[in-house]
Amino acid sequence: IPAEESEDELLAGEERPDTRLSEGDTAGGSQEGSRGRSREGAVTEEPDGDGHREEAEQPDQTPASSNKPRKKKKKRKTKKNSAGETVEDNDLEDIDSLLERIEDPGLAPQSQGGIITDSRPLLYVEHRNLNPENELKRYFGARAVLGDQRPRQRQRQYVRSMWLTAPKNTWPRYSKTGITMQLLDTRRGVQHFTFEHHREYQQVQFKFLDAVESMDPNNIVLLLQMNPYHVDSLLQLSDVCRMQEDQEMARDLIERALYSLECAFHPVFSLTSGACRLDYRRPENRAFFLALFKHLMFLEKRGCPRTALEFCKLILSLDPENDPLCVLLLIDFLSLRAREYTFLTRLFQEWESHRNLSQLPNFAFSVPLAYFFLSQQEERPELERSQARERAARLIQLALIMFPSVLMPLLDHCSVQPDARVTSHPFFGLHAQISQSPALNQLTSLYVGRTHALWKDPAVMAWLEPHVHEVLCMVEAGDALVQEAEHKRKIRYQSAPRNIYRHIILSEMKEATAALPLEVTSQPVMGFDPLPPLDSIVSYTRPERTSHPSNESSLSLFFRSLLPNFNLQGDIRHNGDDEAGAVQDLNQGVNRLMAAMRDMLANIQFQEPPRDDNPEGDGDWD
């Protein structure tokens, strides 16, 4: 590129206001001086030899016409062209600055009549919000997060940078695992992908299934020692570590699984576009959904709700029509915790018409709560705040009419004692909880158990109280909305779909897990594939076992219970006419029985009694 063109671009970039740099430092960019650095007319920081940072002010003029002494810079290299002008080699930093300016969330949203509009897609994912360290830096500062390590160090030699997780030096060396991603087709601007397992990975998958059936976690550990990036083994062992209260190891195994899957991405597969799809009916794709969900649960417990929300949007963008993990039951909670109220209200406005989000208890109560929080923000215009208050009042009354069984458990979890009118009224009483269907009970229990902490604010309770009394007045007056809501509750919520059961199992919310039906709790649930879809698209199957335990006699089963290695029938030939072969098989079975008995007797060890002439004894027996 000619130097004249690059200078014109730089001068055009200088005319823009420099407020983005300060916003990037405070909003979580915090790229430690490596991004967002303006080349002219800005304050730059460079580490000196002792690890400290010093400021060097650059004038607006070119370096050739400057009379001020320039401080020594170690990281930049300059070359001179034929015209004597300096051209710097770190143009990549300017590209990063442009990308950050494009992704700056403060420039996109606009308010028109109280409705938040955004030019970007609803499920747009930002790369910088996938890194939990950026969120922790906003809360605690870069020094508290990074500690004594220098940000610009590059000690990793064999790992590459990823978007979903940061590779660690303690992980085993990565090699190709046999997982690839293929582009199936493109329909109406949406690309459909799928993961594929090669033959060698299929063999490891069969060994993993054998290890799971053995009910011994040590077999999975042995399998991971030979195949350290087998995804299903990492997911299953992570659940074992979490049950043993080893949260750090459980989280590390999930991150390693994400790293293994991201290394297999297709070159055109995009995390941020929201136009890439994965079909959960294919078993090869389920590990990616589950790893993302388990990772965001760890992030939420770690105190990174904004990062968890970004991963939740990513899961929803992979299959927004079917939502196999039903993250719509979780996304409202993460939006409120991350204080992303505008995103939650925009999701409700855009999806209510075709998804009926108001028929889910979590959206029915969380959306008016988000409008209430928006009305409390003093930096917003008064007109917008008043409109938010009106919407919050209207929606919370509709929520209380549609789901009256939520109020009393919610107040109980918040340790709030309602007044006598509310307690004695049958509309919010015990009858409302008993009369609802089991499917609706699961949804309300899940919402109350997950989000009750957000309602403990005294300001929220003060806002909720008058609307509860207003709803009671509507009930006593026989309002048509009350009768309509009761009719909807009787017709709908007869049985929950399979993805809601899957979400409740993965969430491990005890209030909702206790309400699961017997047909779900009676079947075994595996952490690597909980409640697989009934219409799964199977690309390869597990080979059949060679043993036939159903043909064994009672005597054979008795010996197998005593001696697991014993097999009386062995390789019996299924030919009833061959009597000589049958006699030979019987003799071989007896010989195997005798050999098994000899092994058992040889392994028996008898403990010798203490001898009376023991010179080292402690004393005489009493």
Salt bridges, closest charged atoms under 4 A:
GLU32 OE2 - LYS137 NZ 3.91
GLU45 OE1 - ARG53 NE 2.95
GLU88 OE1 - ARG39 NH1 3.95
GLU88 OE1 - ARG76 NH1 3.32
ASP91 OD1 - ARG39 NH1 3.06
GLU93 OE1 - ARG37 NH1 2.93
ASP94 OD2 - ARG39 NH1 3.55
ASP96 OD2 - ARG35 NE 3.90
GLU100 OE1 - ARG20 NH1 3.51
ASP118 OD2 - ARG120 NH2 3.54
ASP118 OD2 - ARG346 NH1 3.92
GLU126 OE2 - ARG120 NH1 3.30
GLU126 OE1 - ARG128 NE 3.15
ASP185 OD2 - ARG187 NH1 2.29
ASP210 OD1 - ARG542 NH2 2.25
ASP210 OD1 - ARG545 NH2 2.95
GLU213 OE2 - ARG542 NH1 2.87
GLU213 OE1 - ARG545 NH2 3.00
ASP239 OD1 - ARG242 NH2 2.96
ASP239 OD1 - LYS294 NZ 3.24
GLU248 OE2 - ARG251 NH2 2.92
ASP252 OD1 - LYS168 NZ 3.05
GLU255 OE1 - LYS168 NZ 3.45
ASP279 OD2 - ARG281 NH2 2.87
GLU300 OE2 - ARG337 NH1 2.49
GLU310 OE1 - ARG306 NH1 2.53
GLU310 OE1 - LYS313 NZ 3.67
GLU340 OE2 - ARG306 NE 3.16
GLU350 OE2 - ARG346 NE 2.71
GLU382 OE1 - ARG385 NH1 3.89
GLU382 OE2 - ARG389 NH2 3.10
GLU384 OE2 - ARG380 NH1 2.49
ASP419 OD2 - HIS469 NE2 2.82
GLU476 OE1 - ARG421 NH2 3.59
GLU476 OE2 - HIS425 NE2 3.70
GLU484 OE2 - LYS488 NZ 3.57
GLU486 OE2 - LYS490 NZ 3.80
GLU508 OE1 - ARG242 NH1 2.77
GLU511 OE2 - HIS413 NE2 3.74
ASP529 OD2 - ARG286 NH1 2.81
GLU552 OE1 - ARG560 NE 3.57
ASP613 OD1 - ARG611 NE 3.83
